Amino acid sequence: MSKIAIFVHATEDELGRALHSLVYTQELHEAGHQVKLIFDGQGVLWIRRFEDPSHAANPLYKAVKKLGVIEVCEHCANSFAVKESTEQSGISFAHDHDKDGHASISKLIGEGYQIITL
């Protein structure tokens, strides 16, 4: 099966992109692919929104979260002032990162991941 890394850069007004990242991740995982869902750039703001139980996408988010495939760029979480809330959510920071703490596309490609950006 394939290895796929989905990077979420969706801004706060791009619910469709953020929501589809969850849908695609779940679908790929269920089909047996190895998948990582990485919230990066302004996309890191979605973790706090999806963690809100009143958000319509919360049940889907929780299902994907249980898969253990969600990661967040630590540098971006810091930059957008959501590092603490991300830590409280239990989501880990990207394991493959560059020297500045950004999630590393180069390392993922080197490990054979295909990259999808939303």
C-alpha positions in Angstrom: 0.0 0.0 0.0 1.0 3.6 -0.4 2.3 6.1 2.1 0.5 9.5 2.0 1.1 12.7 4.0 -1.7 15.2 3.8 -0.7 18.7 4.8 -3.5 21.0 5.9 -2.8 24.7 5.2 -6.5 25.7 5.1 -7.2 29.1 6.6 -10.0 29.6 9.1 -12.5 30.4 6.4 -11.7 27.2 4.4 -13.8 24.6 6.2 -14.2 22.5 3.1 -10.4 22.0 2.8 -10.0 21.2 6.5 -13.0 18.9 6.6 -11.9 17.0 3.5 -8.5 16.4 5.0 -10.3 14.4 7.7 -12.4 12.6 5.1 -9.5 11.7 2.9 -7.4 10.6 5.9 -10.1 8.3 7.2 -10.7 6.8 3.7 -7.1 6.2 3.0 -6.5 4.6 6.4 -9.6 2.3 6.0 -8.2 1.3 2.5 -5.0 0.1 4.2 -2.7 3.0 3.2 -0.2 4.4 5.6 -1.3 8.0 6.1 -0.2 11.1 8.1 -2.4 14.1 8.5 -0.2 17.2 9.3 -1.7 20.5 10.3 0.8 23.1 9.1 0.9 26.9 8.6 -2.4 28.5 9.4 -3.9 25.1 9.3 -2.8 24.5 12.9 -5.7 26.7 14.0 -8.1 23.9 13.0 -7.1 21.6 15.9 -8.7 23.9 18.4 -11.8 24.3 16.3 -12.2 20.5 15.7 -11.6 19.8 19.4 -14.7 21.9 20.2 -17.5 19.4 20.9 -20.1 21.8 19.4 -18.3 21.8 16.0 -20.2 19.8 13.4 -17.0 18.0 12.3 -16.0 17.1 15.9 -17.2 13.4 15.6 -15.3 12.9 12.4 -12.2 14.6 13.9 -12.4 12.4 17.0 -12.6 9.3 14.8 -9.5 10.3 12.8 -7.7 11.4 16.0 -8.2 7.8 17.4 -6.3 6.5 14.4 -3.2 8.2 15.8 -2.2 9.7 12.5 -2.6 13.5 13.2 0.5 15.6 13.7 1.0 19.4 14.0 3.9 21.5 12.9 5.4 22.7 16.2 6.9 25.8 14.7 3.6 26.9 13.2 1.7 26.1 16.4 4.1 28.4 18.2 3.8 31.1 15.6 0.0 31.1 15.6 -0.1 30.9 19.5 -1.8 27.5 19.7 1.0 25.4 21.0 -0.5 25.1 24.4 -4.0 24.2 23.2 -2.5 21.7 20.8 -0.5 20.0 23.6 -3.7 19.9 25.7 -5.5 18.2 22.8 -3.1 15.3 23.0 -2.0 15.7 19.3 1.7 15.2 18.8 4.0 17.6 17.0 5.5 16.4 13.7 8.2 13.8 14.2 9.8 14.5 10.9 10.9 18.2 11.1 13.6 20.4 9.7 16.2 22.4 11.7 13.7 25.2 12.4 11.0 22.8 13.7 8.8 22.9 10.6 7.2 19.7 9.4 9.7 18.4 6.7 8.3 17.5 3.3 11.8 16.5 2.2 12.1 13.9 4.9 8.7 12.5 4.2 9.4 12.2 0.5 12.7 10.5 1.4 10.6 8.0 3.3 8.5 7.3 0.3 5.4 9.5 1.2 3.3 11.0 -1.5 2.3 14.6 -0.5 -1.2 16.1 -0.7 -1.7 19.7 0.3 -5.0 21.2 1.2 
